[in-house]
Amino acid sequence: MPLPVVYPLYAGLKKGGRVKVIQHSKRFGTENIGLSRVGDAIDPRQGSLRSAVIGQLDIEGARPRIWALLSNRAGDNAQVEAVVDALGLPYETKYFTNRPLAIHLNLLFGARYRWSVKSVQSSVTPPWPDLLIAAGTQSEPLCAQIKERAARDGHNVRVIFLGRPWRDPRVYDLIVTTPQYRVPMAQNVLELQLPLHRVSRETADAAATQWQARIAHLPRPYTVVALGGNINRYTLDRQAARRLADQLNQMTRLMGGSVLICSSYRTPAGIPWALAQHLEAPSYIYDWHAPAAENPYLGFLGLADLCVITGDSMTMMAEACTLGRPVFIFDLGEGGYSMRPDGGTPMTLPHDGIWLRSFLRATLKHLKVRLIERILPRRLIRDTNPIRAYLVASGQAAWLSDRFVPGNVRRGTAPAEIVAARVRQLLALPGEGPGAVVPGAVVSGAGPAVAAGAPRIIATPAKGARHAI
């Protein structure tokens, strides 16, 4: 049965084989653009028609037609791609954009109206998919349109939604979420302890080979510092950068080595350099805001002897913990405004204007968050504390001011593979390929430690039996 095949890989095929590639225009016509080798790096957004490049190939025994919805949100796209990669099945990519303020209108009036979708860069016409995978509230209107149009043609589309839905959760066949989003548990909800991501030991090692020679002049061990940004009541400001530098200096005095700093798009401008200014050890700085700079993040993770992650980024913490290196969490707050449940380190004494501005900012943000928590529904309030608590309790990470004592944690199934196994079960597919794992397997360890990414076990109202879903 002919099925669509798309970039980046054509699952189950030998690299170097030939596949006929066609291009779908906005007017849903097609244009033959020749042959491409399986495994070639084809950019689905290239070309004058700004559309997805897909192909047709006969694959024996492969039945489900899969669409992956991608937008301009890199974090959501990475989660969708992590799931389809773990499934190991051919899929089509549909790039879409929404109108300005669409997400706010979705929250106010419901996430199903077609006017919020501005454009889709490839055809959204029959043959309809058997499985649709999307992430984030901004994708919900397009999901609703596809499912409703397919239903009018008598075709049932199963929808896998990643994140926190704004629509009624019952309209989705499977919702994949994490504790920070507070999605009520149900039979169609799979709650992972850690966020989805695409980092693995293999991908990190491959990226490390590209950076090893560039930083060979820096002494080991390498302490990799991944910077996030502001979140909720916490701020990555100059005072936080100064506190982080002090703690890194204490570490490097004992261990030696150098510090590799990598910022992200959420990192406030100037913070990486404010951090490096107070460091005693040799350092390498990647500033995301600097033009034409190659991002070394994945390569740095592969080279890291230990990692320090700011506590605002759930995904970066999950990615670092995947690699089996010691991971430390930096507390963006201090004293009464700490991220830690025990209050963390005492607030430093005031000594200059930087500290005073940081203290006033933290106080005002704390009051604002308390007010928001009283006004908004609970499901709209993100709570990242459970993920940090899980990482510390399971021994996969420690607070930077504490001594790292690795727990007896057996590295379990990656979150994406848990989701892939659940999707295969939903589609009644055989347990083959990267996603062929036992869904919900819990790995025992010391104390509360469980497998990385293991789903929560809940009691179903119907039978009272315990199931991992």
N, C-alpha and C positions, 0 to 999 in steps of 0.2 A: 504494500500500500504506500503510495507516494506521500512523504511527509516533509515539512519544511525543515531546513537545517540552517543554522546561523552561526556567526562569529560568537564566541572565540574558538570553540572546538566542536568537531563533529563526533559525537560520542560513538564509540564502538568501531570506528573506522581507522584503518592504518594510515599514519601520517605519510603524506606524499601522494595519496590517491587523488583522483580528479572528481570534482563535483561541479555540475552546471549551476551557475549563479545567475539570477535574474533580479532586476531592480523594480520595486513597486513605486510608482509616482503618486503624488497627492491626489491625482484624478483616478487612482486605482487601476491604471493601465500597467503594462509591464514592458520592459525593454531588455533584451538579451545583451548581457555585457561580457559573455565569454566564460572561460574556465578558470577555476582557481584551485590551487592545491589545498587538500585538507590540512589544517594546522597553520595555514598562512595567517598573518595578522591583518585581517580585513577590518577596517573601521566602518561600522554600519552607518555612520552619519556622513561619510564622505560622498562627494558627487554633487552635481548641480541641482539635483532634485531634492537634496536634503532628506533622504528617506533611508529606511532600513534595507540593507542588502540581505536577501535571503535566497535560498536555493531549493531545489527539488531533488530528492534522492530516494530510491527504494531501499527501505531498511526492513529486513525480514523480522517479524515478531514485534516491532515497535508500534504501539497503537495510539497512545494519547498524543493529541496535538496540544502543545503548550505555548502560551503567550506570556512573556515577561514584560511588565510595564515599567519603564524607566523615565525619570524626569530630570530636572536640573538640580536635584538634591543628591549630592554624592553619597551621603551616609545611607539614605534609603536605597539607592541603587546598589550599593555594596551588599546590603542584606539580601536583596532580590537575587543578585548574581551568585551569592554564596549558596542559596538554596538550589538554584537551577544547576550550578556546577556540581553540587553534592548528589543531585538526582541522576546525573550522567545521561540524560535523555536529550534528543534534539528539541530546540525551542526557537520561537520567533521573538524578536525584540521589538517592542512598540514604544517609541519615544513620544512623549506628550508634554505640552506646556499648558498652564492654566492662565486665566486672565488675572490682572493685578487685583489684589485683595480677595481672590477667590477663596482662600482658606478661611478668612474671616466670615465671608458670606456663607460658607458651608457650615460653620459653627452656629451661625444665627438662624439659618433657614433650612438646614438639612443638606447632607452631602450626597445629593443625587441629581442635581439639576444640570442639564447639558450645557447651559450657557456659561458655566464656570470653566469648561474646557476650551482653550483657545485654539489648539491645533494638535494633530497627531501626525507624525512624520512618516507613517506607513499606513497601509490599508487596514481599516477595521470593518471588514466585510466577510461574508461566508467564503470558505468554510470556517465555522466558528471553532474556537478551541474547546478541548475537553477540560483543560486546567488553565486558570488565570492566576498569576502570582504578582502581587502588588504590595507596596509599603507606603505608609503615611497617609494622613487624612486627605492630602491633595489628590490622591489617586482614586478616592472613593466614588466621585461622580462618574469617571470613565468606567470603573468596574460595574457600576449600576447600569450604565448605558449598554455595555457589551452583554451583560447577563440578560437584560430585558429584551434586547433585539434578538438574541439567540433563542430566547424562550418563545418569541413570536414565530420563529421558524421551527419550533418543536425540538430544539436542542438544549440540553442541560449543561451549563457551564459551572464547574466547581471552582470556587474562588478561595484562594489562600491569601489571607491578609496578614501583613507583618506590622506590628506596632500596636497603637491604641486606636480603635475605630471610633468614629463619631456616630455612625449609623447604628441601628439595632444590631447587636452582635449575632443575632439569629439568622441574618441574611447571608452570613459567611459559612462556608463548609469547615474552615479551620482558621482560627486566629492564633498567631504565634506572637507571644509578648514576653515581657520581663516584669519583675515585681515593681519596678519604678513607675509603671503606668496604671497599676491598680485596676486591672480589668477583672470583673467578677468571674470567678471560676465556673465553668460549664463543660459539658461534654465536647463542645467544639473549640475549647480553649486549651492551648498548649503553652504553659508558662515555663520558660527557661530561666535558669539561675543567672546566666550570662548572655549578653547580646550576641547576635549573629555577626560573623566576620569572615574574611577570606584568608587570614594569615595562617600559615602552617610552618612547621620546621623547614620543609622543603623550599617554600617560596622565600622565606627569610634567608636561608643559606645561599640561595641563588642570587639574591640581591646583595648579600654580603660580599660576594666575590667581586662585584663591581666597585665596591668602596674600600676594600681592604688595602689596596695599594695607595689610595689617596690619603689615608690617615695613618699609614705605617710609621710616620715620624713621631706619632703620639704614643706615650708609654701606656702599657696595659697594667692593670685591668681597666676596661672601658666601663664607665658608668654612664648609661644612656638616660637622658632626662627628656621626657616627652611632655610638652606644655600644651594644655588645653586652653581654657578661657573662663569667662565669667558665667556663673550659673546660679539661678535662684538667689539666695542671700549671700553667696560667696563671690569674691572678686579676686582675680589675679592682677594685683596692682604692684607698685614698686615696693611697698612694705612686704607683701607676700614674696616677691622675688628676693628681697634681702634676707628674709627668714630662711628661704630655701637655700640660698647660697651659704648661710651659716651652717646649716645642717649638712650640706654637701662637703663643706670644708672639714668638718669633724670626721666625716667618713673617709675622705681622701688622705687625711693626716695619718690614719691608721693603716689604710690599704695601699696608698699611693695611686698611681695611674692617672688617667685623664677623664674629662667630662665631655660627653658629646650631647649637645643641646639641639633639640629639634622642636620648632614651634609649629602651630597649625593655623588654619584660617580663622579660628576663633581666638587666637592669642592676641591680646592688645598690642598695638605697635609700640616698639621700644622695649618691651619686657625682656626679650632674650638678651639684649645688650645690657640692660640693667642687672640681670642675673650674672652675666659673665664679668661685669665690672667688679663684683665682690668675690669672685672665685679665686682661690689660691692655686689650684691645679691647672695644668695646661688644658685648653678646651677647644672644641670646634663648634661653631655656631651656624645653624641653619635658620634663617629668618624667612618665614613664609611670605612676608610682605616685600621682600627684596625682589626686584625684577630679574627674570631669566635665571633663576637659581634652581638647580635640580634637587628635588626632594629626596633626602637620604633616609627617610623614616624607616622603611622596610629593611634597608641594608644595615642601618644602625641596630635594629632589633636583632638581626642575625649575628652581628658582631658583639653584642652586649654581653658583658660578664654579670652585670646586674642592671636592673631598670628602676627608675624613679618616675612615677606617673602622677601628675596632678589629679586630685581626687574628684574633679568635675567630669572627667571623661570615662564613661563606663566602657566604651568600645576599646579605647587604648589600653585600659587595664586588662580587659579580657584577652586582647591580642598578645600582650606581654606575658600573661600567665600561660598562654598556650605553649610557649617555647621552653618551659622548664627551667627558667633562670630565676634567681631571687628577685622579687618585685616588691618595691616599697611605694606606699601611697603617701603623697604629700598633702597635708591638711591645709586647705586654703584659708581656713579660719583659725582663730586662737581664742583661748579663754572661753567665755560664755557663748561665743559665736563659732565654736569649733565644729568640724564635721564629725568628730569622734563622739561616740555615745558617752564616754567617760569625761568629756570636757577637754581632753587633750592637754597641751602644755599651758601653763599660766600666761596671761597676756603680758607682753613685754612692757616695761616701764616707758612712759613717753619721754622722748629725747629730741625730737625734731618735728618739723612740719609734715614730713612724709608719714610718720606714725599717726599724727593727729588727723590728717585727712583720711587715712585708711580707717581709723576708729570711727570717725563721724559717718563715713560711707557705710561701714558695716552696720552701724546702729540704725541708720535710715532704711537700709535694705531689709534689715530684720523686721522693722515695724511695718514696712510695705508688704512683706511676705505674710506676716501675721494677719494683716487686713485682708489680703487676697484669700487666705485660707478660710476666713469667716464668710466671704461673699460668694466665691465660686463653688460649684459642685465639687465634691471630693475627687471625682474621676478626672477632672481637668488639672489636678495638682500633681506634679511629678515628684516622686519620693525616691531619691537615689540611695538612701541609707541602706536598704536591704542588700543591695549588690555589694557595697563596700563591706558590710558586716559579714556577708557570706564568704568573700575572699579571705578576710582575716580569720574567721572561725575555721575555715577549711585548711588553713595553713598555706594557701597559695600566694598570699601577700601579707605584708605587715606595714604598720604605720612607720613613717620614716624616722620618727623619734624613738622608736622601739628597736630592740634587738630582733633580728630575723631568726626565727626558729621554724624551719620547714616542718609541716605536719606530715603525717603518714597518709598522704593522698595519692591514690593510684590515678594516673591520668586516664580519664574516661573518654567517651565519644565526644567529638566536636559538636557544638550546638547545631551546625548546619546539617550534619549527618543524622542527628536525632529528628530534625524536621523532615529530612528526605525520607526517612523510614516511615514516619507517620503519613506522609503524602502517598507513598507507595501502598500503604495499608488502605488509605482512602480510595485509591484508584484500583485496588485489588491487583496490583502488579507483583510479579515474583520478586523475592528478596535477592536481587543481584545488583552489582555495581556499587559505587561509593556509598550509596545510602542504605546498603543492606545491613542494618544493625537492628538490635532488639530495641524497640522504642521504650524509653523510660527506664532503661537499666540504671540502677543505682549502685555505685561502687562503694563498698564499705571502707572505712578508714578510722583513724583515731578521732574520737569525739564526734563532732557534727559533720566531718568531712564527707563529701559525696563527689561523684564524678563531675568534672567541669561541664557546666551546661545541662546537668540533669534536671528533668522537669519536676515540678512539685507533684506529690502524690495526694490525691484528694479522695473524699468519700462521695459516691454518687447517691442522690436521694432515693433512687428507685430500689436498689438492692442493699445499700449500705456497705457494699464491698469496696475495697480499696483498689483504685486503678491509677496507673500513670498514663496520662493522655497528652 
